[in-house]
Amino acid sequence: MTTFLYQIDHYLFVLINSKLANPVFDFLMPIITNGVIWRYPIGFAVLLLFIFGGKKGRLAVLFGGILILLSDQTSSHILKPIFHRIRPCHVVEELRLLVGCSNSFSFPSSHATNNFAAAVFFS
């Protein structure tokens, strides 16, 4: 079963990375996925919530920050070592790499866990 899932994963990765590639996404995705670019709008939104949100806003910033910190640490230091999934950029030969490749494990995505935690908390 694991081999079958790996084959599907590999096929879909190569399909998206190579066959469905286009210049627009080649330009946009490195910008969109760069965490640095999102610090300013998110920081501004958090600042507005803290200043104008009253007591509820300040509590939301405090507990939202704690939740994101916990989700990030859980993803990075507990789940990733359990799943031990090597990043595709280290194992897939026919890879089109647009940005550098991290040496950390790839699953689960810390970006996804942090954004999901924030979305659930603030919804």
Secondary structure, 3 states (H helix, E strand, C coil): CHHHHHHHHHHHHHHHHHHCCCHHHHHHHHHHCCHHHHHHHHHHHHHHHHHHCHHHHHHHHHHHHHHHHHHHHHHHHHHHHHHCCCCHHHHCCCCCCCCCCCCCCCCCCHHHHHHHHHHHHHC
